[in-house]
Amino acid sequence: MNTRTTTRLAWALCALSLTLTVAGFVFFIANYGTPAEDGWGPRGFLAAFAVTYTLVGLAISVRHPRNMVGWLFVGVGVTNAFAFFAEEYTTYALLTAPGTLQAGVELAWLRSWIWLPAEVPIVVFLPMLFPHGHLPSRRWRPVAWLGTGSTILAMVVFMFVPGPLSEFPERNNPLGIEGAADALWLLFSVAIIGIFVAAIAATVSLVRRFRRSTGTERQQIKWFAYATVLLIVVLPAAPFSLPWSLLVIAGLLDIPIATGVAILRYRLYDIDLLINRTLVYGALTATLALIYWGGVVGLQALLRPITGPGNDFAIVASTLLIAALFLPLRQRIQGFIDRRFYRRKYNAARTLTAFGQTARDEVELDKLAGRLVEVVEETMQPAHVSLWLSTPERKA
């Protein structure tokens, strides 16, 4: 397809996704007072996935129509929009106002399996296609076919397994095959293993490309890795409470945003500073939290025989201690991270500091010029260094 056709197709899919999302919101508002099945996230969070993936995919597809990552994101966005609309429509048709709308059970059936094509491509295909939009080589085609086949097999299981529908257990699967449940769940186990193997292989392909990459591609993969690591850190907290699940949703939304930044190369080289600040303030927050918790618990235990329970002195003292330790701890953590992860930057900073001292003390111009050349070679590592000194003209 030519550029005009691909652009129109991208905009058409974006319009479809946003239309389904808006229609889903209409039913979402109508369903506000209707009890829903407990899930790991807040109700309606699929709308955020639909909008984010669609818009990022649209931006990539319009700018780089041959990059399959953009079309992958558009497809994931449209699928999430369908899932969101189907969930809210079914809730209204079956629970909020039963009998007022048709096809409620059919859309509940659709909702029971459409989540697979909305989620699996992100863990199987995105690592292999990122950032250039094609497989690393033909040798990775079996992995792509394994992920595709396993996803289709899992979808077929949910389409025909008998019993209650996953999202609406008060309704049974209208296409369920009685007596085939055990065989279908066995096939589902095979499909999950296939998806897992394909996801691991896809991750390996990305790691291999990162190790061989340089320049722009290396910075692009850093953006993707940064978003993935953030998601992995918060993912175990999903089942605990609503605030934690919001962190997981934010982590999931980071992936398309970071991918879009990497492919569109918007402030691409800011990733090193972002990683540095995340390491510093993440470690600082964890350290201060431990000190605060330990101070409160320890002081309360020590003062309980004297002041009795309910004393606020431990809280006040711990708060003052945290305020006093903030800057010194931040500087120490920053120095440790620079030494451990940014050694070249740390050595360059020390070299420049030492040169500043030399510049203050040295009075001979030739020695100072020679030292300046050494500092530039050590910190910048250029192919060639030349120093030109201008001689002031004497006034007559």
N, C-alpha and C positions, 0 to 999 in steps of 0.2 A: 504494500500500500504506500501511496505517496504521503508527503508530509501533511497536506491539507486533509486527507482522509483520516489519518491517524489522529490528528488534532480534533477533528469533529467527533471521532469515536470516543476519545478520552473525555471530551466535554459532555457527550451524551451519557456516558456511564456515570460521570460525576453528577449530572442532573438526576439520573435515576436513583443513585444512592442518597442524595440529599432529599429527594421527594419522599422516598420510603422512610427516611429518618424523621422528617417533619410529620408524616402521617402517623408514624409510631408515637411521636410525642403527643399528638392529639388524643390517641387512645390511652397513652400514659397518664395524661391529666384526668381523663374520664375514669381511669382505674385507681385513682389516688387512694380511695378509702377501701379498696378491695384487698383482703389479705392474700399474700402470695407465698409460694414455697420459699423457704429459707435457702439462700445461695451464699457463695463465698464473697460476693461483692454487693454493692448497693444496687437497688433496682434501677434499670435503665442504663447501666454503664456501657452496654453494647453501642449506644448512640455515640459515645465518645470515640470508640474504636472506629465506627463507620465514618465519622467526619474526618478524623485525623488521617487514617490510612487513605481515604479517598482524595483528600486535598493534597497530601504529600505525593501520592501516586500521580495525580493530575499534573503537578508541577514538574515532576521528572519526565513524564510521558510527553508533555508539550516541548520541553527543552531537549530531551534525548529520546526520541520516539523508538529507537532501536534497542534501548536498554530495557531488558525484560523486568528489571526490578520495579520500574514504574508501573508496568501493567500488572505485575504481581500485587502491588499495593492497591491498585484500583480494584482488582478482583476481590481481594480480602475486604476492602471497604464496602463494596456492593453486597458481598455475602453477609457481613455483619449487619448491614442495613436491613437485609431480608430477615435475618434472625431477630433483630429488634422489633421490626414491624410484626412479624409472625407471633412473637411472644405477647406483645401488648394487644394485638387483635384477638388472639385466642383467649386471653384473660378477660377481655370485654365480652366476647361471644359466649363463653362458657361459665364465667363466674359473676362478672359485674351485671350484665343484663342478658341472662340466658334466653335463647330463642329469638333475639332481635336480629342477629346476623347469621348468615350461612357460612359453611365451610370452616367452622371453628376447629373441629377435630382434624380436618385435613391440614390446616396450618399448624396445629399442634404436632402432627406427624412430621411435617417439614422441619419444625423447630428441633425435633429430637435428633436429627442427623446433620443439619446444615452447619453445625458448629465445627465439624471436621474440616471441610474445605476452607473455613475461616481461620483456623489455627495451625493446622499441620504445615501449610506452605511456609510459614514464618520460620519454623525450626528445621525444615528439610531443604527447601529450595533457596531461601534467602542467603544462607551462608555460602552456597555454591555459586550463586549468580552475582553476589556483591563483589566489587563495585561496578564491574564493566557490563553486567547484564547477560553474560553467557557462561556456560560451563567452563571450568579450567581447561579441560581437554575431553576428547571422546571417551577416554577411559572412565569418566564419571557418569556416562550415560546409564550404566546399570544401576547406579545409586538413585538417579532420578526416576528410572522406571520402577525400582523397588518402592520408593516413597509414593509414587502415583498409584501403583497397584495396591499397596497396603491401605492407602487412604480410601480408595474405592471399595475395597473389601470391607473395611470398617463401616462405611456408609451403608452398604448392602445389609450388614448385620442389623443395624438400627432400623432400617426400613422394614424388615420382615420378622424381627424377633417378636414373639407373642408376649402379651402381658401389658402392664401399665406403661404409658409414655413417660420418658425420663423427666420432662419439664412439667407435665400435667398428669400425675399419677392417678387422678380420678377418672381418667379416660384410658381405654385400652387401645393398642395399636390396631387400626382398621385393616392393615395388611398383614397382620401377624400370622405366621404359619404355625398352627397348633402342632405340638409334638416335635418341633424342630429347634426348640430353645437350646438344648445341650449342644447340638452340632453348631448352631450359629454362634454361641458364646465361645466355643472352641476356635472357630474361624476368627472371632474377634481377638482372641489371645494371639493367634498367628499374625494378625494385622498389626497389633500393637508392637510385637517384637520386630516386625519389618520396619515400622515407622521409627522405632528406637534405633535400630541398626543404621538406617538411612540418615537419621539426625546426627549420630556419632560420626559417621563417615563425612557428612557435610561439614561438621565442625573441624574435622581433621584437615579437610581441603583448605579451609580458611586459615588455619594455623600454619600450614605449609606455605601458603601464599604470603602470609605475613612475614615469615622468616626469610623469604627470598625477596620481599618487596623493598623498595627504596623510594625516597622522595614523596611525591603526591600520593601514590597508592598506599604507602605505609601510613601516612596521616589519615587517609580515608578509612583504613581498617582499624586504626586506633579509635576513631569515632564510634564505629560499630561495636568494637570490643568494650568501650567504656559503657555504652548503654546496656550491653549484655551483662556485664559484671554487676552493674547497679541492680538489674532485675534479679540476678541470682542471689544477691545479698538480701533483698527484701522478700523474695518468693516464699521462704519457709514461714513467714508471718501471716500469710493469707488467711488461714482458717481461724485466727485468734479473735479478731474483733474488727469492727467496721473501719476504724482509723488505719489499722494495719493493711486491710484489704485495699484501701485507697492508695497506700504506698505502692502496693503491687500493681494496681492499675496504672499509676504514674510511671512505674518501671516499664510496663508493657507499652505505654505510649511513647516512652523515650526512644524505643527502637526505630519506628518510622521517622521520628524527628531527626535523630542522629544520622540515620541513613540518608535522609534528604539533604542534610547539611553536607555530608561527605560527597555525595554524587554531584550536587549543585555547586560544591566547593565554596560555600558561603562561610567566611571566617574559618577556613579549614585548619589553619595552623594555630588556632586558639586552643586546640585540644590538649596540648602539653600543659598550658597554664591551668586548664580546667581539671585535669587529672591531679596536678600538684595541689590545687586548692581543696579538692575532694579528699585527698589523702591527709592533708594537714588538719582540716577542720573536722573531718570524720574521726581521726585519732584524738584530736583535742576534745571533742564532745564526749567520746567514750571515756577518756581519762578523767575529765571533770565530773562526769556522772558517777563514776566509781568512787572518786574522792568524796563527792557530796553524800552519796549513799552510805559509804563507810563512816564518814564523819558523823552523820545523823545517828546511825545505829550505834556506833561506838560511844559517842558522848552520852546518848540517852541511857545506855547500859551502865556507864560510869556514874552518872548523876542520879539515877533512879533511887539508890538508897538514901540520898541526901534530900532531893527535892520531890521525890515521888513521881508517879506517872503523869504524863501530860505536860511536861516541861518544854517550853519553846526555845530555851537557850541553845540546845543542840542545833536546831534549824538555823537560828540567827548566826551562830558561830560558823557553821558550815558554809552558809551563804557568803559571809565575809571572807572566809578562806578561799572560796572559789574566785571571788573578785580579785583577791591579791595574787592568785596564782595564774590568772588568765594569760597575761602578756608573757611572763617568763616561760610558762609551759609552751605557748605558741611558738616562741623563738627557738626553744630546744627541739620541739617536734619538727619545725621547719628545717632546722639544721640537720637533724637525723635523716629526714626524707631526702634532702638535697645530697647528703653524703651517700645514701644507699641507692637512690633511684636516679639522681641527676648529678652524677659524679663530675661530669665534664663541666656543667654549669657551676658546681661548687668550687672546683679547682680554678675556674676562670675568675670567679668572684674573689677568691683569696689572692690570686695573682694580681688583679687590679688593685686590691687594697694595699698589697705590698708595694706596688708601683707608686701609689699615691704617697706613701711614706717616703719612698726614694725621691720623688719629685720635690717634696718639701725640703729634703736635706741636701740633695746634690746641687753643687754649684757649677760643675764643669759641664758645658753644653755637649761635648763629644760623648762623654760617658752617659749622660741623660738620653741622648739620641740613640745610642746603642742599646740601652736598656728598653727604650720605647719600642724599638724594632723587635726585640726578644719577646716583649709582652704581646705584641700583635701576633707574632708567629705562634705563640703558645696558646693564646685564647681563640683566635680566629682561624688558625691553620690555613692561611692563604697559599696559593701557588707561588706568589712572588710578592715581596714587600720592598717598596722604595720610600725613602724619606727625603723630602725637599724642604730646606730651611731658607726662608727669605731673609736676606741681609738688609737691615734698615739703611736707607740712604742718609748720608751725613748732610746736615744743613751747612751751607756756606757761611 
